[in-house]
Every structure is written in structure tokens, then in C-alpha cells.
């Protein structure tokens, strides 16, 4: 295997650390990586789209899985696929959408690997109807330090399977996974849009109507104050049926086109994203949305992955990078949700990327993030003023007190003492992880920072 020394960071482009990086080129080399000399441990890494440090290992070994990619088996009759761990959702969509199948879950980017999707148990705009990624997984091939190569399922190895779902890569190295797909007639979605004047209207619409849609997400303006606090653009939809397309569109109903239309410059003006520019952007973005629009046809890229159209968009935050904070609180904790959004609004933190979703029931994963409730994610410049750190520390405590949690795949700053309150089954997860890796061969910067292991 090829080994080189690299400085690594997450998508937020903060907290760089240096590691030795191995690049296996086939599944056997990937499986053998656990046998490599790594006194400071090792961790697998996909495309690096976690915002924080779960795929970093300062002074240790990082295994780049992206060359171990491809489909191993495809059952088109039943919509079940087996794909290597380094396969990206982008590649899956290019192969499968023209065949009438879609991935079970997609986050806001296609640049996520299968291994990363499992390690973070990713969720998307359809959690309220379909759950998270691992709810669709039938089997995982994994290599653990204790037991070597295993084929695990929710039935055969339930404890290890669910500890791996959202386990941040710390239970073993994933080689491949078998999972169910969603059948589609077309590659277009029919989308309903509502522009809401305030938070109460947004929540009321989502509570009363989300169950009628397969996908739902609200862009929320965290710069709007007073009576406009929480004003949003709510987009909800489902894949279109063939008879909803025009005659021209019906000639190629499963066409999938995805490409970047621009690349963010490597150098941007300092503090380009600031309260003045973001307030102006949010005002324009909000006003250009229709008050109410029904049955608009949108492409997969347009509805699910608008940011993928701009390559390296994280550069817009400058050399200091960005911070993404995402929490979920129980569905009945609406007063806490209002309080948190109120604090963020009053703080003036410049965020033009803020989304609100309603989540469905949790799965059995002890470290899986979703619970039935409200999740809010927002991006801000990492250098957000002296008040940003104390503000988020206070809000972390409020989230924990409400029975909620922070998403580990997005986290870069959580205080470790809050983790057991947010993930009350943490000790159960640790016990499974210890059986799988008694010598703690699998390590990461996130695991050290949060005292996970």
C-alpha cells in the first residue's frame, strides 16, 4: 500500500492534524490495514465530508478507502445492492437512477461514501418517513481487531451492527454493505414551496403537512428578528410519476445530470461572510421565493444537493474555516426550540445555511443521532467573535436538558462531559466496542476529544 504523510481536516477546514495515510487499492488491502504497524492507532476515512475530526488521527494512521469502490452485486428485481465502502453516493446515483432506483437516504451532498454513511448513520429530508441510512442496511462486511472479517446483520450480530451504525468508525473497518434502494419512475421531484412569515407558521405547516410528503426541509432565516423570527422557505416533495412529466421529459424520464457549475476561489476576501453580507443575502433569498407554489418539477441535484453545484464551497468561509452546529430535541420540546432559535437570532451570528427538519423515531443504534423531534443545523464562520463559544456551550446544555443531542459527524467543539447525557446508551456502545477492539486499535481525534473510548 502507498503511504504518505498528510495534513487532514474535516469539511469545516479547521483543526488540521497530521497523520500517515495508507491508500489500499482493493478490498483485501483494505481488510489487511488493521494489521499495519500503527502505534497510535488507525481510523478509516472516506471523502472527508464530516465537518469535524472523526476521520482524523493526529500522529497515527488514517486509511483512505476511496479507491475501494464499486458495486459488487445488484438485484434490480428487488432493489437491493451491495457496494464497496469507498463508493460515493454520487457514483451510485449515476449508475442507479437511470435504472429506476434511488438511494434510501441522501444528505445535502452526494460526496459521501458508503462507509461514511454507515459510520455517521446519515439522515436526510425523509427521516420522518424512512429513517436514517442504517435502517435500509441489510448486512455489513466489517473487519474488527478481535474477530477479523465478519458479515453482520441486524439479526446475526445485532449488538455490533447497531454499534457500527453511527459508531464513527470505531468498531471496525467497513469493507462493503448491502442495502435496500427506493424505486422511482422518474428522476424529477414534484415540489411544493411555502414562504412562511415566522417560526410558528413554519412549525404548524410541518406538523400538519409533513406526513403527506416523502421529503421535507425548511431553510430558516436566523438573521430575521422580532415578529419575523424563524421565517422560512419550506420545500416539500416526492418523486414525480411518469404522467406528471411533459412529453419532452417523458422521452428520457430517468436522466440524471450532476455537475459543478462553479468552483469557489482558493483565495477569498477576509470576512466575506459577515452579518452585513449574510443579512442582505438572506433578505434576497427569502423575497425571491414564492409565497406559495405547487407541483414544481425539480431535479435531484436542485432539490437535494444545491451546494454540490459549487465545488469547494467551504472556501468561502476563508482560511479560518467554518463551524456547523446541529442538534435534535424531542418533538414536544417546541418551547426549547423557540428559545434556541431566539438566542441564535439575537446573537447576530452570520448564517445563510440554516435548515430545520422534523425527524421520525430513532433506530436501535446507541450512537445514532436521530430521535423523533426537531433538528436544526446551521453554519457560521469559525471565528465568530468571542461570544460564539460561550453561546454554543450554553445551548449545548439546553439541548441536553431537553433530552436532545448534538450530531457527532458535525461536531468540533462539544464538551465531553455532556456526551453521556446526550447519548444515554453510551456505556452500552462502549461495551460492544471494547469486545470488538479490546486493544483500542481504532482511534480518532474525535474519540480522544470526547473521551469516547
N, C-alpha and C positions, 0 to 999 in steps of 0.2 A: 504494500500500500504506500501511496505517496504521503509523506508527512512534511508539514511546513509550519512555521511559527506565524501566527496571525493575531492582530488586534481585533476583537469582536465586540459588537454591541447589538442590542435589540433594535427594532424599528424606530424607537424613540431617539436613537442616536445619542444615548447618554451612558454613563458608567462603562466605558470601554475597559476591557481586561484582555490580557494576552495569554494565549494558550498554544499548545501544539495541536495541529489539526490533521487528522487522518482522513483520507478520501477513498473509501472502498469503492470498487467498480462493479462488484456483483454481490449477490445475496450471501454467498459463502464467506467472502471477505468481511461483509458487514457482521455476520454472525461471529466471526473469529475476533472481532475487535475487542471483545471482552477479555481476551487472553493477552492483549498487548500490555507491555510494561507501562504502568500509569500510577506512580506512587501517590499522586494527588487525585486519583480517580478519573472517571470519564463520564461524558454525557453525550447523547446523540443530538444532532442539530439538523433541521430542515432548511427552509428558506429564510429563516431569521425574522419572521413577521410578528413574533411575540414582542410586545413593547418593552418589556423589562429584561431580566437576566436569567431566565430558566434554561437557555441554551448556551450559556457561557460557563467556563470553568477556569478561573484565574490560576495560572501556573500549572494546570493539569492538561488533560487530553479532551478534545472535542472531536466527535466522529461525524463528518459531513455525509449525510445519507442521500443527497440529491442525485447521485449517479446510479443509485439502485432504484430504478423507476420503470414502470410499465405495467400492463395488465397481464396477469397470469391465467385468469380464467374468466369467461363471460357467458352467463346464461341469459340470453335475450328473451327466452320464453317466460322466465320468472323474474327477470330484472335483478339478478344477483351477480356481483363482480368481485373478483379477488385482484388486488393491486398491491404492488410493492410499496414499502414505507416511504420512499422518496418521491413517489408520484404526486404531482401537484393537482389541485382541483382544476386548474386551468387546462392541463392536459386531458383530464377526464372529460371535461365539458367538450373539448374539441373532438374527442373520439365518440362520446356517447350521445350528445344532443342530436346529431344528425340521424342517430338510430332510434330516437324517440324516448330517450331516458335522461333523467337529470339526477344530480347528486341529492342525497336526502336532506342535506343541510349545507348552506354556504354562509360564511360570514361576509363582511364588507369587502373582502379581497379574495380573488381566485388564487393568489400566490401563497397557498398553504399546502403542506404535504399531508399525506395520509397519516404518517406517524405523528406529525404535529397536531392534526385534527383529533387524534385519539388522546394524546398526552394532555391536551388542553380541553378535551371534550367540548369542542367548539359548538356554538349555537348561532342561530340566525334570526331572520324575520318570521320564522314559522315555529318558534319554540312552543307557542301556545297551542299549536295543532299537532306538531310532530316530534317535539322533544329535541334533544341535542344529538350530536353526531353518533355517540356510542349507543344510543337507543336503536340505531339502524345496523349496528355491527353484529354479525353472527359468529365470527371467530377471528382471533388474532394469533399470528405466529410470532412468538417472542422468545428472546434468549435471556435467561436470568443467570446470575452468578451461581446460584445454588443448584439449579436443576437443568441448566443448558437449554436446548431448544424445545419449546413446548407449543402445542396448538391448544389455545384456551378458548372456552366459550362461556356464556353466562350459565350454562348447565354443568359443564365438566369441571371448571375451575372458577366458580363464581367469585370467591374472595379475591383472587389475583386479577381476574378480568375487571372487576369493578374498582379495584385499587389502581389499575392501569388507566382506567377512564378518568381523565383529569389528574392523573398522578404525576404530571410534569416530567415524565421520562425517567422516574426514579425507581421503577420496579423492574426494568429490563430494557433491552433494545428491541424495538419492534421491527420485524422483518417484512410482514405483509398483513393484510386484513381482508376479510370477506364481509361485504355489507350489501344491504338492500338499496335499490335505486327507486326513483319515483317515475312513473310513466307520464309522458307528455305527448299531446297531439301536435303541438306547435312550439316554436322557440320564443314566442312572444307572450307577454303577460297583458291582461286587461286590468288596468289600474284606476282606482277611484282616489281622487285627491280632495282633501278638505283643508282650507286655511282657517285656523281657529284663532280667536282673539285673546284667549287666556288659557291658563292651565286647567281650570275647572272644565271648560268646554272640551279640551283635549282629552282629559281623563274620562269624561262622560261618554264621548264618542267611542273611545276604545273599549270601555266596559260594556257598552250597549251593542257594539257592532263588530268587534274583532272576530268573534266566533263565526261570522259569516264569510270571512276571508282566510285564505291559506297563509298569506303573508301580510305583516303589518309593521310599520315603523313610523315614528314621528321625529322629524327634525325639529328641535326646540331652540328657541332664541334665548340664550342665557344672558343676553345684554339688555333685554327689554325689562323695564321696571314698572312699578306701580300696578295699575289695573291691567297692563299688558303682560305682566309676568307670566312666563310659561307659554306665550303664544307659539304656535307650532304650524308646521305643514305636515299633515298626516297623509301618508300614502299606503293604500291597502290594495291587495290584488290577488290574482290567481293566474295560472297558466291558461291562455286562451284556447278555446276549442277551434277546430278547423273552420267551422262555419262562421266564426267571428272575424275571419280574415278576408281581405279583399281578394278579388280574382287574381290579381297580380301576386299577392303574398302567398296565395294557395299553391302557386307553381313551385315554390320551394319553402314549405311551411316550417321545416326544421333547420333552416340555415342558422349557423352560429358564427358570428363575426365578432372578434375581440382583438383590439389592437390599441396601442397607446397613441394618442393624438398629439401629445406634447411631452417634453421632458423638463422637469424643474431644473433651473440653472444650478451649477455647482456652487456658485457664489451669489448670495442674495444680500440686499441691503440690511444692515443691522436693525433688529427690532421691527422688521417688516410687519409682523403680526403684533399689533398693539391695540389698546382699547379704541382708538380713533378709527383705524382701518377696519377692525372687525365690526364695530358698531355700524359703520357705513355699509360694509358687505352684507351684514345680516338684514339691514333695512331693505336693501335692494332685493336680496334673495326672497325675503318674506313677501314683498309687494308684487314681485313678478309671478308668484304662484297664484293660480285661480282660486277664488273663494270656494267654488265647488265645481268639480269636473268628474264626469263619469265615463267609464269604459274607454279610456285612452290606451292605445296599444304601445307598449314599451318593450325594448329588447332586454335580454338577460343582463347585458353589461350596463344598460341605462338604469335598470331598476335595482340590481343587486350591487354592482361594482363601479359606481361612477368615478371613484378616486383612482381606479386602475387605469383610467384613460390618461393620467398624468404620471409618467414614470418618475420614481424617486421624489414623490411629492413631499416626503418628510423633510427634504432640504429647505423647504420654505420657512421652516422654523429657525434656520440659521445654525451656526456652529454649536450652540448650546443645546440644541435638540428640543424635544417636546415631552410632555408628561400626559399620559392618558390615565384617567381615573374612572373605574367602572364599578358600580355596586349594584346589588339587588336587595330589596327588602320585601317582606311579605305583602300579599295583595291587599290586606286590610290596613296596612300602615300608610294610608294616604296622607294623614296629617304630617307624619315624619317626612314623606316625600315632598310635600309642600314646603316644609321647614328647610330641608336641604336645598331645594331649588331656590328658595328665597335667599338663603345665605350666599349661594354661588352668584346669584344675580346682584345682590348688594355689594359683593366683593369687587365687581368690575373685572374679574379675570377674563381676558380676551379669548373667547372660544367661538369659532364658527363651525366646528364639528362637534355637535352635541345631539345625541339621539336617545329617544325614550321608547322602550318596548315593554309589552306585557308578556310574562313568561308563564308557562304551564307547570305542571307538577315536576318535582325532582325525580331523577332516576336513582338507583342504589349506590352510585359512586360516592364514597366518603369525601373526596376532594372535588367532585364535580360542582361547578359553580351554580348552575341554575336552580332556583327554587320557585315555587309558584308566587309570582309577585311582579314588582316593577323594577326594571333595570334601566339605569341612566349611565351613559358613557360620554365623556367629553375630553377634548384635547386642549391643552394650553401650552404656551412656551414654558420650557423647563425653568427658565429664570423668570419667575412670575412675581417678583417682588418679595420682600421679607415676610409678607403676611400669608403667602401661599402655603408654606409648610405647616404653620400652626393651624390655618383654616382646615386643611385636609386632615390633620391629626384630630381635630375636634369632630369633623364629620365622620371619620372612621369610627370614633367612639359612639356617635349617634347611630350609625348603621349597625354596629354590633349590638347596641342596647335594644334596637328594634327587631333583632333576630335575623339580621341580614349579613352580608359578606362582601368582600372585595374579590374581584376576578384575578387569580394569580397570574394568568397569562398576560395581563395588562399591568400588573403591579411593579413598581420600582422603589417603593418607599414605606410600605406598611410596617408598623411597629410589631415585632414578633409576639409580644405578649397578648395581642388582640386575636391572634390566629385561632387559639382553642375556642374562644367564644364564637367566632365566625364559622368555624368548622368543628362542631361538637363531636364528630366522629374521628377526629384527628388521631387519637391513640389507636383506634381500630385500624386505621390506614397504616400507622407506623408498625403495628404488629405484623401485618401482611408483608410490608416492605422489608422488615427485618428477616422474615423467613425466606424471602426471595433473594435478599442480598445481605447476608449476615456480616460480611466484612466491609460493607459500605463502599463497594467499588464504584457505584453510581453516585456522582456528586455534581453539584452545580452551584453557581454563585447564589441563585435564589434559595437553594436548600440551606446554604450556610447563613445567608442573611436572615431568613425566617426561622432558623433552627428547626427545620422540617424533619431532619433525620437524627 
